Amino acid sequence: MKSHYETVGRGYLTKNKFKKKDNEPFFKGKATVNNKEVNIAGWIKQKDGGQIISLSFDVETKPESAPQQNNGGALEDLFSDNVKGNPKKLPFE
């Protein structure tokens, strides 16, 4: 049975019930992007007089299928060519 985040382009966030320190995320979750599992963390912050949720993304790597890299570039692999560490040019640059 597929879990609720295994559909490509979908994910979830839940309240972080293990939060003990102020710098730990309020929310944690997972998503699937480009057939890779991504851990998501979210913090509630104040910006421009209102609340926002600031997000962080971390690609899970599995030892048996992870590429050998010295720069720990799993997230770069997801969003770039990663040709000698040179990311793709962003479309708005």
C-alpha positions in Angstrom: 0.0 0.0 0.0 1.4 3.4 -1.0 1.8 6.0 1.8 0.2 9.4 1.2 3.3 11.1 -0.1 4.4 8.5 -2.7 2.6 10.2 -5.5 5.0 12.3 -7.5 4.5 16.0 -6.9 2.7 15.5 -3.6 3.6 15.6 0.0 2.5 16.5 3.5 3.4 18.5 6.6 2.4 17.6 10.2 3.0 19.3 13.5 6.4 18.4 14.9 5.4 16.6 18.1 9.0 16.2 19.1 9.9 19.9 19.1 11.9 20.8 22.2 14.0 23.8 21.2 13.0 27.1 19.6 15.2 26.5 16.5 13.5 23.2 15.7 10.8 23.2 13.0 7.1 23.6 13.9 6.2 21.2 11.1 7.8 18.2 9.5 6.9 16.1 6.5 7.8 14.4 3.2 7.2 14.8 -0.5 8.2 13.1 -3.7 9.8 15.4 -6.3 11.4 14.0 -9.5 11.0 10.5 -8.1 13.1 11.4 -5.0 11.9 11.5 -1.4 12.3 14.9 0.1 12.1 15.8 3.8 10.4 19.1 4.5 10.7 21.2 7.6 8.6 24.4 8.4 9.0 27.2 10.8 6.4 29.9 11.7 7.9 33.3 11.3 6.8 36.9 11.3 7.3 38.9 8.1 5.8 42.2 6.9 3.4 42.3 9.9 2.0 38.8 9.3 2.9 35.1 9.8 4.6 33.0 7.2 5.8 29.4 7.1 9.5 29.2 6.1 10.3 25.9 4.5 13.5 23.8 4.2 14.0 20.8 1.9 16.4 17.9 2.3 16.7 15.0 -0.2 16.9 11.6 1.4 19.8 9.5 0.0 19.9 5.8 0.2 23.4 4.3 0.6 22.9 1.6 -2.1 21.7 4.1 -4.8 23.3 7.4 -3.7 25.9 8.8 -6.1 29.4 9.2 -4.7 30.0 12.9 -4.1 32.2 14.8 -1.8 30.0 17.9 -1.6 26.9 16.1 -0.2 25.0 17.5 -3.2 21.8 15.4 -3.0 19.7 18.6 -3.1 21.8 20.0 -5.9 21.2 16.7 -7.9 17.5 17.3 -7.5 17.5 20.9 -8.8 20.6 21.2 -11.0 22.8 19.6 -13.6 25.4 19.2 -10.9 28.2 19.2 -13.5 31.2 19.7 -11.4 29.0 21.5 -8.9 27.7 24.1 -11.4 23.9 24.4 -10.9 21.6 25.1 -13.8 20.9 28.8 -14.4 17.6 29.7 -12.8 14.9 30.7 -15.3 14.5 34.2 -13.7 18.3 35.0 -13.8 
